[in-house]
């Protein structure tokens, strides 16, 4: 509840002074409900550290983008070497092309061709030269 009220005030209130007043109001209301002061301080600290971590992560990722390529033996290593020799020293990460999950796990059953929609089909008549063309 404490986190919800504090995040709400940070998201909805744009003026710094108004936000401070709202935080004080939330703290007073929470203490009136019997919550100890340390809960408010702990939640405020968690919110601030999460925000700081997020901005640090954005700053780090904006400085050096990483190129992710599928791993193909001998080819991926050569591409990574070329990227490192580039004047900007582009970092390269490799991911497996096939994993056990992609090989073994198929959450959906394969559909039969007859069950698919929006197919155009051509049926020749047995008795004459004409054909029937239809669409599902």
C-alpha positions in Angstrom: 0.0 0.0 0.0 2.8 2.4 0.9 4.6 1.8 -2.4 1.4 2.2 -4.4 0.7 5.6 -2.8 4.2 6.9 -3.2 4.5 5.7 -6.9 1.1 7.3 -7.6 2.3 10.7 -6.2 5.5 10.5 -8.3 3.6 9.6 -11.5 0.6 12.0 -11.2 2.1 15.1 -9.6 4.5 17.2 -11.8 5.5 20.0 -9.5 8.3 19.2 -7.0 6.8 21.1 -4.1 3.4 19.6 -4.6 5.0 16.1 -4.7 6.8 16.8 -1.4 3.5 17.9 0.2 1.8 14.8 -1.1 4.6 12.5 0.3 4.2 14.2 3.7 0.5 13.7 3.5 0.9 10.0 2.6 3.4 9.6 5.4 1.1 11.2 8.0 -1.9 9.0 6.8 0.2 5.8 6.9 1.5 6.6 10.4 -2.1 7.4 11.5 -3.1 3.9 10.3 -0.4 2.4 12.6 2.4 1.8 10.2 5.9 2.4 11.7 8.1 5.1 10.2 10.7 2.7 9.0 8.2 1.2 6.5 7.8 4.5 4.7 11.5 5.2 4.7 12.3 1.6 3.4 9.8 1.9 0.5 11.0 5.4 -0.4 14.6 4.1 -0.5 13.6 1.1 -2.6 11.8 3.3 -5.1 14.8 5.7 -5.4 17.3 2.9 -5.8 15.2 1.3 -8.5 14.9 4.6 -10.3 18.7 5.1 -10.0 19.4 1.6 -11.3 17.1 2.2 -14.2 18.8 5.5 -15.2 22.2 3.9 -14.8 21.2 1.1 -17.1 19.8 3.4 -19.7 23.0 5.5 -19.6 25.2 2.4 -19.9 23.2 1.0 -22.8 23.1 4.2 -24.7 26.9 4.5 -24.7 27.8 1.2 -26.3 25.2 -0.8 -28.1 25.9 -4.5 -28.4 25.4 -6.4 -31.7 23.8 -9.8 -31.1 24.3 -12.4 -33.8 23.3 -16.1 -34.0 26.2 -18.5 -33.4 27.4 -20.3 -36.5 30.7 -22.1 -36.0 33.7 -20.3 -37.5 31.4 -17.6 -39.1 30.4 -15.9 -35.9 33.9 -15.7 -34.6 35.1 -14.1 -37.8 32.3 -11.5 -37.7 33.1 -10.7 -34.0 36.8 -10.2 -34.9 35.9 -7.8 -37.7 33.6 -5.8 -35.4 36.3 -5.6 -32.8 38.8 -4.3 -35.3 36.3 -1.6 -36.4 37.3 1.9 -35.2 34.5 2.0 -32.6 35.3 -1.5 -31.2 31.7 -2.7 -31.4 31.0 -5.4 -28.8 29.4 -8.6 -30.2 27.3 -11.1 -28.3 26.4 -14.5 -29.8 23.3 -16.5 -29.1 22.7 -20.1 -30.0 20.9 -20.7 -33.3 19.1 -23.8 -32.1 18.4 -24.5 -28.4 16.8 -27.5 -26.8 13.7 -25.4 -26.2 13.3 -24.6 -29.9 13.9 -28.2 -31.0 11.7 -29.9 -28.3 9.0 -27.5 -27.3 6.1 -26.9 -29.7 3.2 -25.4 -27.8 0.8 -25.4 -30.7 -0.2 -28.4 -32.8 0.6 -28.1 -36.5 -2.5 -27.3 -38.6 -3.5 -29.4 -41.5 -3.6 -27.6 -44.9 -7.3 -28.2 -45.1 -7.9 -26.4 -41.8 -6.2 -23.2 -42.8 -8.2 -20.3 -44.0 -7.9 -18.0 -47.0 -6.7 -20.7 -49.4 -7.5 -20.5 -53.1 -8.0 -23.9 -54.6 -8.6 -25.4 -58.1 -10.8 -28.5 -58.6 -10.9 -30.0 -62.1 -14.2 -31.5 -63.2 -14.0 -35.2 -64.2 -16.6 -34.9 -67.1 -15.4 -31.8 -68.9 -12.5 -29.4 -69.5 -13.7 -26.8 -67.0 -12.3 -26.3 -63.4 -13.8 -24.9 -60.3 -11.8 -22.2 -58.4 -12.8 -21.4 -54.9 -11.6 -19.7 -51.8 -11.9 -20.8 -48.1 
